[in-house]
Amino acid sequence: MDDQLLDARGLKCPLPVLKARKRLRDLGAGEVLTVLADDPMAPLDLEHLAQEDGHALLAIAQEGDHFVARLRKGSA
C-alpha cells in the first residue's frame, strides 16, 4: 500500500502535529503517513507524537526548505 501524504508546509506549530495526529487516526495499523512540514519545531513535535501515541517514527530528514517525516501507525 502507498504511503498517505500530509502536506503541512506553511503551517506553524502546533498545526502540523495536530493534523498528523488526526490523519493517523484514520489509518489502519501498520499504514504509513508521510508528513511534509517546514516549521522548525515539526521534527521534535512529530517525534513526541510517535512516542506518546505508540507509532513508529521511521525516518525524518530535511529536504531543501522542508522536513519529510514517515510515521507508521501503531496497533493501539
N, C-alpha and C positions, 0 to 999 in steps of 0.2 A: 504494500500500500504506500502511496506517496505521502510525504510529509504534508501537514497542514501549514499554511503560511499566515503569519500575522505581521503586517507592516505597521509598526508603531513609530516610524520615523516622523519627527516633527512634534511628537507628544512629550510632554515633560512629566517628571516624577510627580505622582505615583501612577500615572495613567498606563504606561507600558506594562507594568506588572499586574495592574488590575485587569487590563484587557487580556493578558496572557492567562491569568487565573480563570477568567470566565470562559475563554476558549478551551482550556484544558478540561473544564467540567463537561464539555460537550463531546470530548473524545473518549474512545474506548481504551481500556487498559492496554498499554504497550504501544499505542499510537504516538507519533512524534509531531511536535509543534516546533516549527522554525520561526523565531522572532527576530525581526529587524528593528533596531532601535538606535537612535543617535543621542539619547540622553546619557550624560556621563555616569549617572547612578544606575543605569539599567543592568550592567553586569552583576553588580552586588545585589541589587533587588531581585534579579532572576535567580541568582544562586540561593538566596534566602527563601524564595518561593519554593524552589525544588526541595530544600531541606524541610521546610515547615509542612508542606503538603504531601510529602512522600513520593516525589517524582525524581527522575534521574536527569541531571544536567549532563548531557552527552558531550557538548562542546560549546565553547564561547570564544569568539575571535573578533578582532577588529578588521573590517574590510573597508578600506578607504575612509569615508567620513561616518561610518556607522558600525554597529556591532551586529554579529549574527550569532544567535544562541539556538541550540537544539535541545529540547526537553522531551523526555519520554515519560508519558503518563504512567504513574504507579497504579497499583491494583486497589489502593484504598479509596 
